[in-house]
Every structure is written in C-alpha cells, then in structure tokens.
Amino acid sequence: MVEYQDSSSTLEKLTLLVYIIGIVIGHICIFLTFIGHADRKHWSNIFILGMAFIDLFIGGFVLPMRFINAYGNPSTQKLCTALKIGESCALAAVIYSILFMIYTRLYSLKQPSPTIRRHYLLLLLLISWIILFLFYGIPFMTNYSHYLLSITSNTTSYCTPYITSIYHPLWMAYTEIGIIYSLPLIFIFIGLIYLLQNLCHLRSRRLKLAERSIYVEQRQMTWHIFLLGITFIFLYLPWISIRILIIFLQSSEIRLALQITYYILILKSLIFPLIYASTNASFRCSFAIYRRQRIIMNNRVWTINEQFR
C-alpha cells in the first residue's frame, strides 16, 4: 500500500474546472471548424485531428475522472484502471503525433513536389496508439492490485488525483522513460533544429510572384509545426524530468513538484487550439469566414431593426 495526503484546495478545484471547460470547448471548435471549412486534404490536418482527439479525451474523460476521484467519490477498480490506461496512452500518444508531424514536414521540405498519402499517416497514428495501449493496458489490467492506495482517512482508493509516483515494475518504468518519452523527445529536438535552420533561410526576394506565394505558404506551414513542437517541448520537459527523478528519489517535495508540472503538462491541451487557429492557414481562414458571416448577419439584423423603426 502507498499512503498519500489527499488535496482539496479551492484553487485546485477551480483550476481543474477551468482546464476541463477550456479544453472541451476549444477542441469541439476545432472539430467543427474542420468539418465545416478546413482543408481536409492537407496532411497536417490529420495530425491536428489526432492530437485534438487525444486532448478532447483528456478534457472530457481524464480530468473529470481525476476531479471526481479527488473531490467526490473515490473511483472503482475498473474506472481507475481505465483512467490509468487512458491517461498514460494519451500523454504518450501526443509525443509521437508531434514527432511524426515534424519529420513529415522535413520530408516534404526535401522533396520538390512530395506526394504524402494521408491514409498512411492515419495508419501510422493508429498503429502507435495500439502499441501504446498494449504497453500500458496489459500490465495495468493484470497488476491492478499493485496500484492500491491507502488514504490518510483509513480508506482505500485505486487512484490518486495526479500521476504522483511510479507504481508499476521498474522494467516498465525504464522502458517508459527510455523509449516512450526520452527517445522521441530527442528526435523531436533534433527535428526542431532542422526546422529552425530552414526558417532562417530567406529566399522569397529572389523568387517570382507565383513562386513567392508558394514559398510564403510553405514557410507559414513550417512555422506552424515549429511552434507546436517548441511549445510541446517547453510544457512537457518539466514533467518528464521530475517523472524520471521520482523513480530514484521519493519525497513529498518531489511529489508536489510532479503535481505542479502535471498542471503545466495539461496546459498544452488548453493552448494548442489557439496555436491551430492562429498559425494554420486553413483553420485561420475558417475562423475568418465564420467571423465575416457573423458580421454580415449582425448587419442584416441591424438593417431590419432600422426598417421597422
């Protein structure tokens, strides 16, 4: 059994509620925008939809379950197992989505007229999700008794409010840190360096008007992926660093640090819709179309009201 001091501060409750509401609303808007106006043929939107689905799962299932377990009724064994599997898979799946997006962009930059088949990318995402589900699902479902927690009120719970420790075997912890987290992050960092190198090359002045338009569009796409990657790195590194440290050193201070970095980690799900809307051309145009339609509708309503007056 592992004992821990449960937390129920008002600030934490409000923070979780703000996260839940913001993540759900933001990603529903992303899905509606994609269905309504976004370019469904562009390969980058496959990754955006994949990450939006993961973030919506975090905001619609993981965080509400964490909230209910921490400040309501403790979760049952089956719900806690589903929560641990879903949360672990979601946090890891985003890493591979970012990794695939960066290197797909680097591939397209190296080819004069690349043909990127979207169903291959979708298949790649699905395979990575299945592998992660098998990696986390089988140990969690077969060894659930190892995750029992004794709360200070002498009751037993299957979940903590946050991932505040490593409860699975060490072989799984080392595999998770080495292959699931560290190795992809190293490749992401290398890919970001190459993207930044490409962004530092200014060639639009030497191009014709048509070529310059294509170059600017491609440059915007590179900036879009670079900003997603660099934001991801800054928000994930604190949590992953503490997650590695807690394997070797357990203390209340480190658990508190892991809890704080968990909030920073989940902040990614709240920020990414804003980055999609501001840096992705198809999504930005969709929001512009929506804004224009709303202005036209408001003008019509105003005109009708003036006529009746």
Secondary structure, DSSP 8 states (H G I E B T S, - for coil): -EEE-----HHHHHHHHHHHHHHHHHHHHHHHHHHHTS-TTSHHHHHHHHHHHHHHHIIIIIHHHHHHHHHSS---HHHHHHHHHHHHHHHHHHHHHHHHHHHHHHHHHHSSS----HHHHHHHHHHHHHHHHHHHHHHHHH-GGGG-EEETTS-EES--SS--S--S-HHHHHHIIIIIIIHHHHHHHHHHHHHHHHHT---GGGS-HHHHHHHHHHHHHHHHHHHHHHHHHHHHHHHHHHHHHHHH---HHHHHHHHHHHHHHHHHHHHHHHHHHHH-HHHHHHHHHHHHHHHHHHHHHHHHHHHH-
